[in-house]
């Protein structure tokens, strides 16, 4: 099973018909060079609000217009992390230390 297949399996069941995601680690950048990006494609005609999580920790929120793609740049994330995309939970607690400091989280720590 390759990395793209593993990532697709991490979409929550409720999202499977609404969104397709794939990670592209060598996407050509507009500035030249290559970027690591997450491509999220909205398969519905409606605006979707999603949460992106890395190893269970909230990374960010994204909105994707109907029948459109959203490119989300991934910075310094190893290929082995678990990325999940799901509907935004109504009770997401943004005061949790893990969520408030997600951008400073050390995803390379294997302990």
C-alpha positions as CSV (number, residue, x, y, z in Angstrom):
1,X,0.0,0.0,0.0
2,X,1.6,3.3,-1.0
3,X,1.4,6.6,0.9
4,X,-1.4,8.0,-1.1
5,X,-3.6,5.0,-0.5
6,X,-2.8,5.1,3.2
7,X,-3.8,8.8,3.4
8,X,-7.1,8.1,1.6
9,X,-8.0,5.5,4.2
10,X,-7.7,8.1,6.9
11,X,-10.7,10.1,5.6
12,X,-13.6,9.6,8.0
13,X,-16.4,7.5,6.6
14,X,-18.8,10.4,6.5
15,X,-16.5,12.3,4.3
16,X,-15.7,9.6,1.7
17,X,-18.5,10.7,-0.7
18,X,-17.9,14.4,-0.1
19,X,-14.2,14.8,-0.5
20,X,-11.1,13.2,-2.0
21,X,-7.7,13.9,-0.7
22,X,-4.1,13.1,-1.7
23,X,-0.7,14.1,-0.6
24,X,1.8,15.2,-3.3
25,X,5.3,15.6,-1.9
26,X,6.8,16.8,-5.2
27,X,4.2,19.4,-6.4
28,X,5.8,22.1,-8.7
29,X,5.8,25.4,-6.8
30,X,4.9,28.7,-8.5
31,X,8.2,30.1,-7.2
32,X,10.2,27.2,-8.6
33,X,11.2,24.0,-6.8
34,X,8.9,21.5,-5.3
35,X,6.4,21.6,-2.4
36,X,4.7,19.1,-0.2
37,X,1.0,19.7,-0.5
38,X,-2.4,18.2,0.5
39,X,-4.9,18.3,-2.3
40,X,-8.5,18.3,-1.1
41,X,-11.2,18.0,-3.8
42,X,-14.8,18.8,-2.9
43,X,-17.1,16.4,-4.8
44,X,-20.3,18.2,-3.7
45,X,-22.0,21.4,-4.9
46,X,-21.8,22.8,-1.4
47,X,-19.2,24.7,0.6
48,X,-17.4,22.3,3.0
49,X,-15.7,23.2,6.2
50,X,-13.2,20.6,7.3
51,X,-10.6,20.1,10.0
52,X,-7.1,18.8,9.2
53,X,-5.4,16.7,11.9
54,X,-1.9,15.4,12.2
55,X,-1.5,12.4,14.5
56,X,-4.8,13.4,16.1
57,X,-3.8,17.0,16.8
58,X,-5.7,19.8,15.1
59,X,-3.5,21.3,12.4
60,X,-5.9,23.7,10.7
61,X,-9.4,24.4,9.3
62,X,-10.1,24.7,5.6
63,X,-13.1,25.7,3.5
64,X,-13.5,24.2,0.1
65,X,-16.0,25.6,-2.4
66,X,-18.3,23.1,-4.3
67,X,-16.7,21.2,-7.1
68,X,-13.3,22.7,-6.4
69,X,-9.8,21.7,-5.3
70,X,-8.0,23.3,-2.4
71,X,-4.2,23.0,-2.2
72,X,-2.9,23.1,1.4
73,X,0.8,23.5,1.9
74,X,2.4,21.0,4.4
75,X,5.5,22.3,6.0
76,X,8.1,20.0,7.5
77,X,5.8,17.1,8.0
78,X,7.3,13.6,7.6
79,X,5.6,11.3,5.2
80,X,4.9,8.9,8.0
81,X,2.5,11.1,10.0
82,X,-1.2,10.3,10.0
83,X,-3.2,13.0,8.3
84,X,-7.0,13.0,8.7
85,X,-9.6,15.3,7.1
86,X,-13.1,15.3,8.6
87,X,-16.1,17.6,9.1
88,X,-15.5,20.3,11.7
89,X,-16.7,19.1,15.1
90,X,-19.2,21.4,16.8
91,X,-17.4,21.1,20.1
92,X,-13.7,21.5,19.0
93,X,-11.9,22.9,22.1
94,X,-9.3,25.3,20.8
95,X,-8.1,26.1,24.3
96,X,-6.4,22.7,24.6
97,X,-2.6,23.1,24.8
98,X,-2.1,20.5,22.0
99,X,-4.4,22.5,19.7
100,X,-3.3,26.0,20.6
101,X,0.4,25.1,19.9
102,X,-0.1,22.7,17.0
103,X,2.3,24.7,14.7
104,X,5.1,24.3,17.3
105,X,4.5,20.6,17.8
106,X,7.4,18.3,17.1
107,X,6.0,15.8,14.7
108,X,9.5,14.2,14.4
109,X,9.5,13.1,18.0
110,X,9.0,9.3,17.9
111,X,8.8,8.7,21.7
